[in-house]
């Protein structure tokens, strides 16, 4: 069975998700494509000590303390 979409959105960042959301709200059958990156798991610009790379121990300790 062939699926037909009204819109295809490439990129699940803030802009892509917003566009897809509004298309769906207006009744459009929408397909959202996004790549999978471990660095985006934190979301919303949060610095995660578990998924970020640090150049020094000082940076790592700062991020660890800042994350709660």
C-alpha positions as CSV (number, residue, x, y, z in Angstrom):
1,X,0.0,0.0,0.0
2,X,1.3,3.4,-1.0
3,X,1.2,6.2,1.6
4,X,0.6,9.7,0.2
5,X,1.6,12.8,2.2
6,X,0.5,16.4,1.8
7,X,3.9,17.6,3.2
8,X,7.3,16.3,4.0
9,X,9.4,18.2,6.5
10,X,13.2,17.5,6.7
11,X,14.8,18.3,10.0
12,X,13.3,17.9,13.5
13,X,14.8,21.0,15.1
14,X,12.8,23.8,16.5
15,X,11.8,25.1,13.0
16,X,11.1,21.7,11.4
17,X,9.0,20.5,14.4
18,X,7.1,23.8,14.5
19,X,6.3,23.6,10.8
20,X,5.2,19.9,11.1
21,X,3.1,20.7,14.1
22,X,1.2,23.5,12.4
23,X,0.7,21.5,9.2
24,X,-0.8,18.6,11.2
25,X,-3.0,21.0,13.2
26,X,-4.3,22.3,9.8
27,X,-5.1,18.7,8.8
28,X,-2.2,18.0,6.5
29,X,-0.9,14.4,6.4
30,X,2.7,15.2,7.3
31,X,5.9,13.1,7.3
32,X,8.9,14.4,9.4
33,X,12.4,13.2,8.7
34,X,15.2,13.8,11.2
35,X,18.6,12.3,11.7
36,X,19.6,10.7,15.0
37,X,22.5,12.3,16.9
38,X,23.5,11.4,20.4
39,X,24.4,15.1,21.0
40,X,20.8,16.2,20.5
41,X,19.4,13.9,23.1
42,X,19.6,16.6,25.8
43,X,17.4,18.9,23.7
44,X,16.7,22.6,24.0
45,X,20.3,23.6,24.1
46,X,20.9,21.9,27.5
47,X,24.6,21.0,28.1
48,X,24.6,17.4,29.1
49,X,27.9,16.0,30.6
50,X,26.9,12.6,29.4
51,X,26.6,13.4,25.7
52,X,29.0,16.4,25.2
53,X,32.7,16.3,24.6
54,X,34.9,18.5,26.8
55,X,38.4,19.7,26.1
56,X,39.4,19.8,29.8
57,X,38.4,18.4,33.2
58,X,37.5,22.0,34.3
59,X,34.8,22.2,31.5
60,X,33.5,18.8,32.4
61,X,33.2,19.6,36.1
62,X,31.5,22.9,35.3
63,X,28.9,21.2,33.1
64,X,28.4,18.5,35.7
65,X,27.7,21.0,38.4
66,X,25.5,23.1,36.2
67,X,23.3,20.2,35.2
68,X,22.2,19.7,38.8
